[in-house]
């Protein structure tokens, strides 16, 4: 028997649909990749693009606007291969890989290879994708490169909220400086947290978003220039568990901010 799933769009539940029917609805633009699907194993709503049965289709570009591809651009050559969960994808151009890193569909711990030099290495081991190199690309790049940096899975907006962070050992008080439905930028007076670490966040209520709890994974860390323990360190974290209602409220908030900008 084909398993069927309920979907949610702007708070309205519809379905159930098979995976093939969901793909057809994505192609017909009746649903978008940032709509929600109920996953029984998690007993929670997750984004379509985060569902295990659909993520590969998202990464292949199914029912998505094509990534930036300018044939005359020096980074257009499709030579990069991606390995995720023992599955190979590609080839992709350099700019496409950068875009996937920006969208967090590709992480530093994932593996890359090239059609020219066989052998898999972690993304972080390639000098081409070091933060300094990518930032230089942003500064020096033309409008096509700028588009790669500006296109993200979720709209982001400045968000100054207060919160408590718990790493199962220590409680920290921190602040947010940016938020999206996919994650948040944090300022925490500690340099002890590391990429890949799981944290529990408790956000205090604000005018725009009510109080909420979330489980997150640290995806980036930026140390201040003086690198003192009590100086706020910048962290980028990705939501791994958050209620559908809160996620939709954050998405609504950031979309309004972007439209007003």
Secondary structure, 3 states (H helix, E strand, C coil): CCCCEEEEECCEEEEEECHHHHHHHHHCCCCCCCCEEEECCCCEEEEHHHCCCCHHHHHCCCCCCCCCCCCCCCCCCCCEEEEECCEEEEEECHHHHHHHHHHCCCCCCCEEEECCCCCCEEHHHCHHHCHHHHHHHHHHCCHHHHHHHHCCCCCCEECCCEEEEECCCCEEEEEEEEEECCEEEEEECCCCCCCCCEEEEEECCCCCCCCEEEEEEEEEEECCCCCCCCCCEEEEEEEEECCHHHHHHHHHHHHHHHHHC
